[in-house]
Structure formats: structure tokens, C-alpha cells
Amino acid sequence: MKSSVKRRLQIRFVLLALAALVILQGLIVAFSIFRNYQQITGKADYIIRLTSTAPDSPEAAGSRYFIVDYFPADKSFSVDCTHTTLIKEKSAMKYARMVLDGGSDKGFVDIYRYNVQRENDRVHMVFLSRSAPLEAFHSNTETLIIISVAGVLVMAVFLIIVSGRVVQPIVKNREKQKEFITSASHELKTPLTVILADAQLLESDIGENEWLTDIMKQTSRMTEMTHRLVYLSRTEEQDGNFVKIEFPVSDLAEEIAQSYRAVANNSGREYSVDVQKGITYCGDEKAIRELMTALLDNAFKYGTPGGQVGVTLTAERHGVRFSVQNTVSGIGQEQTKKFTERFYRSDTSDKVRGFGIGLSIARAVAEGHKGKLNIELKGDIIVFSAILK
């Protein structure tokens, strides 16, 4: 169990660290590529401006470009290829048509950076060859991506190697916590049993007594709590290694749901049961019984008096879904995130008897069956769904 928990924590640590690294590295690479592209386009646009304002300048005179003028009135073209030998008039007109069809005033077409000036009687287009800068840009981009991917892979190997040491203290603390709960619960069993037995003997001698009744009540309550804690600890220690057999889960759900019919009638709640017939499931029947009971107990303890409680069981792909829903009041979305924490109770008054452990057990059982416990708040209806794979 310890090695399994450690392995899961290692995987989670490595994945989270790699995700953060990939996001950071991706932002750095994207920013670098964007900056390089801006430099290329900025330099090209500057040279294109020089072709009109200072065509004899060294930068403009040393560049290869051609000019195409389009006259909408007669749909004719005028081509000037005197500044390059790389292109013919026919090809120049082809590029011009592509730019006109695209509708953009700036951009790239093939290896040429173009700029469009729209005048009353013509459309003036300048095409500047950017072959060498674009090749360098593509080469630098490819190199940057390869280096980044290699860096992520190297870091992944490093994280895998060191992850064991990183999560080891967490694993030890978790094991110590479970050992403490189990040991403390076992140590409490004997004195609690003695206290309860002595109180019962004393009551038989002196008769019923308010103080003795309170002692027995609280002792029974503490005994039940220790039993629940031991069960929760053992369930978590199973770590998915339950003794699983094929059993009729529909019959189990129907049996447990019907056992709460009297509770629903006595509390004035509207109670509905919708169990799909004939479903079998391979799992730990005792653990799943605990899960179903915990969800139903929670619904009747913390649901709105006189409200609704509904139970459903349906087959899902590769598993089953057992859901319990009930009406609630005064519950916020943030509270639902705490419901599966140990000892958390939304109602801490003495009117509701409980320890805040039931939903923790339900979650542990669901996760032990490769599933999960979902909690959804829909207005004044809360739905607990145990998905078992």
C-alpha cells in the first residue's frame, strides 16, 4: 500500500511539475518567436517605405523588390521588375492578384513581404524579397523548439529520479497519521468498553440515573466513532485492493434504499427510489454497502425537513452510478468542497447526530473501486454520485 501511494504521489508531482514547465517554456518560446517575427516584419516594412521615400539609399538599393500598380478603372496592371531578376512580369501579376483577393494591406505571400497603398485611381503594391531572413527565422524557430522539447525531456527524467525523495516526507506523514488513528482507536476500545460495562452495572445497582444515562450515551457514541475511524483507515489502506466478487448490485441498492422507507415516512419526506434492475458489479459488497448507507444517512441527517430524497442506480460504461439527492438550505458551492473532509459537518448543532466521517468513507470506497464521488449543488438540490468502475 505504501509503495502504491508513493507511486501515485510521484506521478502527480511529476505531471504537475512538467505541466508548469511546459507552460512556462511554451510562453518563453512563443514570445521569442513572436519577437523574431516582429523584427523581420519591422525591418521589411522599413525597407518598403524606403523604396518610396529614399529609393537610392543603401538599404533600399541593395534589396530585391518589385512594384505592381493596379488600375481599377480598366482593371489593368503595371509591373516594375527592374530591382530584381528573381521574378517575371507574369508571376508578379499573379502575386498581385493574390494580394488583391486577400484584401490585407500588409503580410507575406510566398517569400515576399508586401505593402499595399490604396489611392484614388490605383492600388500601389510593393513586394520585398525576404528569402534569407525567413529561412533564418524558420531555422531559429525549429532549433528553439527542438532545444525546448529536449530540455523538457531532460527535466522529466530528472523529476522522475528526484520525485521519490520529494514525496517521501509526505508519504511518511500520511502513514504516521493512519497509524496514529488506527492505534488510538484500538487503544480507546478497551477503556470505552470498561466504562460502558461499569456504568451498566452501576445502573443495575442504583437504578436509572441521569448522569449514568449520559455517560452510557456518550460512551456508546465514542465507541461508534472509533469503529468508524478504524473502518475509514482500513478502507484507505486497502488502496484499491479490495476483495472483489461479482454480485447483484441492483438487489443490494434496492434492499438498502427500502430500509430507509420508514425513516422517510416518519420524517415527512418525499422519498423516491429508481433502481435499474438486473445490474451486477464486481467489487467489495461490504464496502459498497457502507458507501450506500453513508450517502443515505447523510441525506436524511442533513436534508431539509419535509423535503425530498431520491435514490437512483444506473449502469454506466464499465461500471455503475449510485446517486442520492436531497433538498438543502443554506448550503454554498464552496461548502461542497469540504464535505468529504474528515469530521466536517455542515450542521454542528446537537440536533444532528453524526461524526462527519460518512462521506469520507464513501469517497474512500469509490476511489478504491477506481471511481470517484461527485458532489453537485443544483439550486436547493444536492446530488451525491458514487461512480464505480
N, C-alpha and C positions, 0 to 999 in steps of 0.2 A: 504494500500500500504506500509506504513511504517513497519508494522509488517511482511509483506511478505519479504521485503528487508532485514530486520534484521534477519529473519529466514534463508534466503539464505546465508547471510554472516556468521551466526553462523555455518551452516552446512559446509561451505567452510573452516572456521577456524578450526573446529574440525577435519575434514578429513585431512587437511594439517598437523596439529599438530600430529595426530595419525600416519600418513604416516611417518613423520620424526622419531617419537618414535619407530615405528615398525622396520624401517630400522636400527636405532641405536641399539635397543635391539637385533635385529637379528644378527648384526655384533658381538655384545658382546657375545651372546650365541654361535654363530658359532666359535668364537675364543676360548672360554672356552672349548668347546667340542673338538676342534682340539688340543688344548694344552694337555688336559687329554688323548686323544688318543695317542699323541706323547710320553707322559710319559709312558703309558702302553707298547707301542711297543718298546720304547728305553730300558726300563727295561728288557723286554723279550729277545730282541736281545743281550743284555749284558750277560744274564744268558746262552743263547745258545752258545755264544762264550766261556764262562767258561767251558761248558761241554767238549770242545775240548782242551782248554789250561790248565784249572785247575779243573778237574772233582771232586777232593776231597775237593774243597773249600766249606765253609758252605752254600753259596747261591746255588751252583750247586748241592751239595749233598742233600739239603733239598727240591729240586724241583722234580716234576714228569715230566719225559720226556721219549721218546723212539726214537730209531735211526733205519732208514731204508737205506740200501745201494742197489742201483740198478746197475746191470752189463749189459750194452747194448749188449755186445758180445753174451751172451747166454740168454739175457732177463730174468735173474733170480733176486731174491730179497734175501737180508739177513736182518733179523729183530732182534733188540735187545730191549726187553721189561723188562730188569732187573731193571730199575729205576722207574717203575710204575706198579701197579696192576689194573689200570683202563681200560686197553685195551688188546685185544688178538692179536695174530700174524695176523690173517685173516683181522681184522679191520685195523691194522696198514698198511698192504699192500694195502688195499682199499684207505686209505688216501694218500699213496704214489702215487698210480696211478692217483688220482685226481690232485695232485700237478704236476706230470709229464705232464698230459694233459693240465693243465692251463698254463704251460710254465713260470710262475713267480718264481723268486728266493727268494722272501720274501712275507709273507702275513699270512692270517688266513684261516684255514679250520676247520669249526665247532668251538670248544673251544681251538684249538691248534694253537699256533704261530709257523710257520715253517721257516727254513732257508735251502737253497739248495747250496751245493758246488759241482761244476761240475769238475771232474778230468778226466784224460785220459781214464781210464778203468772203472770208476764207477761214479755214482751220489750219493753223500752223503747227506742225509736229516735228520734233527733233528726236532722233534716235541715237543714243550714245552706246557704243560697244563696251560692255563690261565683262568680257570673257575671262580675263585673268583675275580680276577681283572676285568674280563669282566662283571660279574654280578654287581660289584660296579660301573663300568663305565656306564652301561645301566641304573642303578638305579639313579645315579647322573644326567645323561642326561635327564631322564624323569622328575626328580624333578626340574631341572633347567628350562626346557621348561614350566612346569606347573606354576612355580613361575613367569616366564616372561609373560605368557599369562594372568595370574591373575593380574599382575602389569599393563599390557596394558588395561585390562578391567576397573580396578580401575581408571586409568588415564583418560580413555574415559568418565567415569561418572563425574569425576572432571572437565574435559574440557567442558562437556555439561552444567554443573552447572555455571561455570565462564564465558562461551563464551558470554553470554548476556552482561555482564559488559565490556568485552574486545571490542566488536564490537559497543557498544553504541555510543562512540565518533565519529566513522566513519559514523554511520547512521545519527547522528545529523548534522555533517558537510555536508553530502550529501543532507539532507533535506534543510539545510540553503542555499546551493548552488542553488538548484532548486527554492526555494522561492525567492532568490535574482534575478535569471534570469527572472522568471515569473513577479515579481513585477516591476523590472526595465523595462522590455519590455512593460508592461501596462502603466507605467508612461511616457514612451517615446512616446507612441502612440499619445496622445493629442498634445504635443508641435510640433511633426513632422507634424501632420495634419494641425495645425495652420500655421506653416512655409510654407508648400506647398500651402495652400489656399491663404495666403498673397502674396506669390511670383506670383501666377497665376493672382491675382487681380492687382498687380503692373504691370505685363506684359501687361495686357489688357489696362492699362492707358498709359504706355510709349512705348509700342511696344516690339518687341523682343529685348533681351539684352543678351550678352554673359554671364554676371555674374548671371543674373536671371535664365538663362537656366542651368547653372552649379548648382545653388542652388536647383532647382527643381529636377535635375537629382540625386544629392547626397541625397536629402530628400527622394525621391522615393526608392532609394537603401537602405537607413537605415530603412525605413518602411517595406520593404520586408524582411530585415534581422530580424527585431523584430518579424514579423509574423512567420518566420521560427523557431526562437528560442522558441517562445511560443508553437508552434506545437511540437517541439522536447521535450520540457519539459513536455507537457501534454502526449505525447506518452510514455515517460519513466514513468510517474506517473501512467499510465494505468496498468503497471506491469502485462501484460498478460490478463487483464480483459476487453478486447475489446468487443464491441457488435458484436457478430459473427452470420452471417447468411449464408445459402447455396446460392452460386451464381456461374454463369458460368465464371470461371477464364480464360478459353480459349478466350472467347469473349473479356474480359477486356484486356488481353495481346495483342490480335490482334489489338484492337482499338488503344491502346497506341503506339504500335510499328509502325503501319501505319501512325500515326500522325507525325512521325519523317522522313517519306519518303522524304518530300520536303527539310528538313534540310540536309539530306544525299546528295540529288542531288545538292543542292546549294553549299555544301562544297566539292563536288567532291569525296565523299567517296563511297566505295563499300559496299552496305547495304543488309544484308540477314535476313529474318525472318522465323523461323521454329517453329510454334506453334502447338502443338498436339491438335487436335480437340476434342470437347466433354468433356473436363475436368471440373468438378465442385469442389468447395472448400468451406469449412465452415470457414469464417473469416470476418474481418472487411474490406469491399470492399474499403472504402475511404482510409484507411491506406495502403492497398496493392497497390492502385493506386499511392499513394505518393511514395511507395517503388520503383515501376517500373519506374516511372517518374524520380526519383532521380538517378537510375542506368543509364538510357538512357541519361539524362542530363550530367552526369559525363563522359560517353563515348564520347559524341560529343564535350564537352568542352576541355577535356584533351587528347583525342586521337590524333594520328599523322595525320596532314592534308593530305588528299588524300589517307588515309589508309583504313582499313576495320572496320566495326562494324557489329556484329552479335547478334541476339536475339533468344533465344530458351526457350520454355516452355514444360516441360515433367512431366508426372505423376510419382511419386515415391511411395514407400510403405508408407502408412499412410500420404501422403502429396503430394506436388508439388515442382518442382525446376524451378525457373526463373533465367536464366543466360544471362548476357550481356558481350560480349567480344569485345575488340578493340585493334588495334595496338598501341604501345607506343615506345618511345625512351628515353634513359637517365634515366630509372627507375631501381633502385636496389631492391634486395629482402628485404633489411632492411626497405626500404621506405614503402613497402606494409603493414607493421605492424602499421604504423601511419595513414593510410588512413581513418580509422573510428573515429579518434580523432576529437573533435570539433575544427573548424577553421583551420584545417590542409589543405594546398593546395600545391600540388607538383609543380604547376606553379603559382608564386606570381606576375607575370607581369600583367600590365593593359590590356594586350591583351585578357585575360580570365576573364570573369565576373562571380564571384561566391563568396560564403562566407565560404566554407569548412564545411558546415553543412549537405549537402545532404546525404553523406554516413553514417553519424551518425544517421540520421533519418531512413535510410534503415536498419541499424543494429538494432535499437530500435524496429522497426516494426517486423523484422524477429524474434527477441528474444521474443517479445510479443506474437508471434504465436507459441511459443515453438520450434522455429527453430534457424537458425544461418545464418550469412553472411560470406561466404568463399571467399577469395581472393587468386588467383593463378597466378603467373607470369611464363609464358612458353616462354622463349626467348623474342621475341618482341611482344608477345600477352599476354594481361592481361585479366583474366576472373573473373567477379563478379557473384557469385552464391548465390541467396537467397533461402534457403531451408526452406519451411514452412510445419510444421507438422499438 
